[in-house]
Structure formats: C-alpha cells, structure tokens
Amino acid sequence: MNRPVRTEAGNEEARARILDVAEEHFRRVGYHRTSVADIAAELGMSPANIYRFFPSRDAIDESICGRVLNEIADIAVAIARTNAPAMEKLDRLLTAVHRQIKMTVVNQRHMHDLIVAAMQENWAIIEVHNERMTTILEALISEGIHVGEFEVEDAAEAARAVKSAFMPFLHPILIEHCVRYGEDTEAGLSYQIRFILKAIRGLTRQPCPAASDCGRTA
C-alpha cells in the first residue's frame, strides 16, 4: 500500500490544529499541567503523532508563547501603520502595549506564567519578540525624524533607549508586582510617556499640543 504523501500545506494545517488545542489547554489549566498526551487525546491521535510535527514539548511551549507575544507586537504594528503624527502614534503604541501586557497579567494568568517562564529560562522566542518590538519602534522614530517631529540622530539608538526607559511598563514581572500590591500604573504610565516624548522631540522645542499633552491618549 502506498503511504500518503504529506504536503507542506497539510503539515502546517496539522501544526496549527495541534497548537490550537495546546493553547486552549494552556489557557484553561496552564502549560505546566498540560501534557502531550492531553493534547493528543483531544485530537484523537497518539503522542507519537504530535512529535511528527514538533521535535519536542519545548517546541510546543515556545510556539504558544510566540502566539501570545505576537498579539502584543501586532497591536504595536497596527498603531504604527495608522495615518497619524509619529508622536501621537508612539504615545498610543506605548500605552496600548502596556495595557495589553497588564491585561494578560490580570485576566490570562496561565499565559502570563508561560511568558515569565520563557523570560526566566531565556527561550529564543523572547529575543525574537524583543527584536521585533525594537524594529517597530525604530521605524516609527525614523518616520518622526523624517518629518521633523523628533530631534534624534540615530533612530535605532533612540528605539533602544525608549524601550529601556519604558521597561517598568513592559516587563511582565514588574507589572505583576504592581498589580499584586495594588499599585496604580496609570499615573506612572502617563508621566513616563511624557518624559520619553519630550526627550526624543527635543527639550528646547515648543510644548506639545494640548490634544496629546505629550502623554497618554485614551
């Protein structure tokens, strides 16, 4: 009997189905309480079949973590592509990314735990995500430089500086600390964004328009 030929499209579809089931389990009971056998049983296949599409359980964990991180990056990309002044977009981008991460901490605890594990164990997907976010910021800052909104010489350097300055509002563990101890991040968020925008637009320039107030938008 001829063995069925697996096409690349078929492989990708199978991988997506496995990840969909794995993600549902991760969100419901947590990644550490989900076994490959659980995923296989839900799909009506053997654990060995799972490993035809993923080399290890770690590969599944990292793929699901990548999905969650992509939700954050996709928000940033969507804002960066809007037709608005670069300063306004950077304000909105930083605010939205922080709130998405905070929402994950509060409402998607199991996925937050997955991201924390990935950061603490230095999974490769974390570096991929960090590079993507820096690239998004760099492109937005370059746009602002081109139209004269930002007074910085090196967009890549400025992007790294913005990311570092905003780290208390980007790092899941730091945000979790604030949530756990009932600290209000919104006031600090507004202040830090004003500080960042003033820094990259040049402190000697005119004040920001009242509409944006160099701070967060709703």
HUZI-V523028 format. One record per residue. RES is the residue in three letters. SS is DSSP state (helix for helix, strand for strand, loop for the rest). Layout:
# HUZI-V523028
res=(RES | RES)
ss=(SS | SS)
This chain:
# HUZI-V523028
res=(MET | ASN | ARG | PRO | VAL | ARG | THR | GLU | ALA | GLY | ASN | GLU | GLU | ALA | ARG | ALA | ARG | ILE | LEU | ASP | VAL | ALA | GLU | GLU | HIS | PHE | ARG | ARG | VAL | GLY | TYR | HIS | ARG | THR | SER | VAL | ALA | ASP | ILE | ALA | ALA | GLU | LEU | GLY | MET | SER | PRO | ALA | ASN | ILE | TYR | ARG | PHE | PHE | PRO | SER | ARG | ASP | ALA | ILE | ASP | GLU | SER | ILE | CYS | GLY | ARG | VAL | LEU | ASN | GLU | ILE | ALA | ASP | ILE | ALA | VAL | ALA | ILE | ALA | ARG | THR | ASN | ALA | PRO | ALA | MET | GLU | LYS | LEU | ASP | ARG | LEU | LEU | THR | ALA | VAL | HIS | ARG | GLN | ILE | LYS | MET | THR | VAL | VAL | ASN | GLN | ARG | HIS | MET | HIS | ASP | LEU | ILE | VAL | ALA | ALA | MET | GLN | GLU | ASN | TRP | ALA | ILE | ILE | GLU | VAL | HIS | ASN | GLU | ARG | MET | THR | THR | ILE | LEU | GLU | ALA | LEU | ILE | SER | GLU | GLY | ILE | HIS | VAL | GLY | GLU | PHE | GLU | VAL | GLU | ASP | ALA | ALA | GLU | ALA | ALA | ARG | ALA | VAL | LYS | SER | ALA | PHE | MET | PRO | PHE | LEU | HIS | PRO | ILE | LEU | ILE | GLU | HIS | CYS | VAL | ARG | TYR | GLY | GLU | ASP | THR | GLU | ALA | GLY | LEU | SER | TYR | GLN | ILE | ARG | PHE | ILE | LEU | LYS | ALA | ILE | ARG | GLY | LEU | THR | ARG | GLN | PRO | CYS | PRO | ALA | ALA | SER | ASP | CYS | GLY | ARG | THR | ALA)
ss=(loop | loop | loop | loop | loop | loop | loop | helix | helix | helix | helix | helix | helix | helix | helix | helix | helix | helix | helix | helix | helix | helix | helix | helix | helix | helix | helix | helix | helix | loop | helix | helix | helix | loop | loop | helix | helix | helix | helix | helix | helix | helix | helix | loop | loop | loop | helix | helix | helix | helix | helix | helix | helix | loop | loop | loop | helix | helix | helix | helix | helix | helix | helix | helix | helix | helix | helix | helix | helix | helix | helix | helix | helix | helix | helix | helix | helix | helix | helix | helix | loop | loop | loop | loop | loop | helix | helix | helix | helix | helix | helix | helix | helix | helix | helix | helix | helix | helix | helix | helix | helix | helix | helix | helix | helix | helix | helix | loop | helix | helix | helix | helix | helix | helix | helix | helix | helix | helix | helix | helix | loop | loop | loop | helix | helix | helix | helix | helix | helix | helix | helix | helix | helix | helix | helix | helix | helix | helix | helix | helix | helix | helix | helix | helix | helix | helix | loop | loop | loop | loop | loop | loop | loop | loop | helix | helix | helix | helix | helix | helix | helix | helix | helix | helix | helix | loop | helix | helix | helix | loop | loop | helix | helix | helix | helix | helix | helix | helix | helix | helix | loop | loop | loop | loop | helix | helix | helix | helix | helix | helix | helix | helix | helix | helix | helix | helix | helix | helix | helix | helix | helix | loop | loop | loop | loop | loop | loop | loop | loop | loop | loop | loop | loop | loop | loop | loop | loop | loop)
